Amino acid sequence: MLSKEKVKACQIEIVGHVIEVTLIVLGMLDFDVILGMDWLAANHASIDCSRKEVTFHPPSMASFKFKGGGSKSLPQVISAIRASKLLSQGTWGILASVVDTREADVSLSSEPVVRDYPDVFPEELPGLPPHREVEFAIELEPGTVLISRAPYRMAPA
């Protein structure tokens, strides 16, 4: 999974303690933040899985504990047909739609072929191609029927 964005000096709050972290933005839907092993090691974190508890001993502040609660299940995603059926049966529902309105920054240089052959793909296009005197066309004889057959032998399906 690749990332092109980094958020430096982001402040997060863990059990009332504010800590500064550098976050790397990933396209994941299931998690809000993942604190990696390097960050946990730098803050001298001890993880007790049986108690669902993480003890932090950051170098610049007093030690504190974070106790995880029970897991909360994520809302189920259903199809539009199923939602329509449930609503027609009188089921109560809330429709939510989230749209990302940011425009993606797309450039030709992100394509491997363009990077491999920069002399073929100029940064600025010189304009439209020049007008040609000869128009190309394939003219058919009157009464000719188009051939709808593969020009080569096809493998059996």
N, C-alpha and C positions, 0 to 999 in steps of 0.2 A: 504494500500500500504506500503510495507516494504522496507527499505533501509539498505544496509550494508556499504555504503560509505559516508564519510563526508569530505568536503573540508574546512579546517580551514584557517582563515586569508586571505580570497579571497577578492581582491579589485574590486569593481564595480564602474562604473562612472554613475552618474545621473546628467544630465544637467551641465556637467563640474566639478562636485564635486565628489571627490574620497572618498568612504566610505568602510570600512572593514566589511565583513560579514562572517559568517560561513554557508556554503551551505550544504544541504543534497541532495544527488543524488537520483533522482526518475526516473523510467522508463516511462516518459511522452513525447509525441511527440508534443503536441500542444503549450507548453509553454517553454521558455528558462529559466526563473527564476521566482519564486514566493516568494515575500517578505511577510512573515507571520505577523499575528497580534502582536506577541511578539516583533518582530523586529521593526514594525511600531510604537508600543507603546514606545519602548526604544529610538526611534529617534523622539518622539513627533510629529508624522505625523497627519495632519488634512486632511481629504478627502472631497472634494466638488464635489459630483457626477454631479450636474447640469452644472458645469463649466468644468468638466473633468480635475480636477486640484488636485494635492497633494502638500501640504505645509509641508516641513520638518523643524523642529527646533532641530537639533542634539545638544547634550550637549557640544560637543567639537568644534563646528564650527558655522559659521553664518547661518542664516535661508535662505532657497531657495525654489523655487517652480518648480514643474514638471507639464507641461501641456500636456495632452494626445491628440494625433491627432485622425483623423478618423480611423476607423478600416480597416486594410488591409486584404483582403480576401486571404486565403491560396490557393496555386495552387491546382487544381483538380487532383485527382489520377484517371487514367482510366485503363482499362484492356489492356492486350497485343493485344487481338483481335481487340478492338476498335482503338488502336493506329495504328495497321497494316492497318486497313480499312481507317483511316484518311490519313495516309501517302501515300497509293495507290491512293487516290483522289487528291494528290498534296498538301496536307496541310503541312505547315512548322512546324517542331518540333525539340525539343532537348530531347535526351534520357539521363537521369541521373540515375546512380546506385550507391548506397552507401552500402558498405559491412563492417561490423564490424569484423576486423581481430584479435581482442583480444580473447584469449582463456578463456572460462569460468572456474573459479576455482571451480571444483566440487569435493566434498568429500562425503564419505559414511556417515559421522557423521551428515550431514544435513538432512538425512532421519529419520523421527520419530521412525520407527521400529528399526533402528540400534542404536539409542540413548537409547531406552527402554531396549534392550537386548545386552549390550556390550560384555558379555561373549560368545555369539554365533558368533559375528562378530569380529575376531581379526584384529588388525591394519595391520599386515603382514601375508600373507598367507604362510603356511608351505611348499607348493609345490604342485605337482600333486598328485592325489590319488594313492595309491599303486596298482600294477598290480594284478588282480584277476585271480585265476585259472579257475573259471567257467565263461563262457561267457553266458549271458542271451539272450534267443531268444524264440519267440513263433513260433513253427513249425506247419504248417498246413498239413492236410492229402492231398494227391494228389487228384485233382478234386474238392476240396472244394471251394464253391463260397462265396465271402465275403458278409456279411449281411450289407446292407445299410439301416438300419431301426433304429429309435431311440429306445434305450433299455427301454424307459418309455413312458407313454402316454403324448403327447404334447397337450397343450391347443389350442383350435381352434383359428385361426388367425382372 
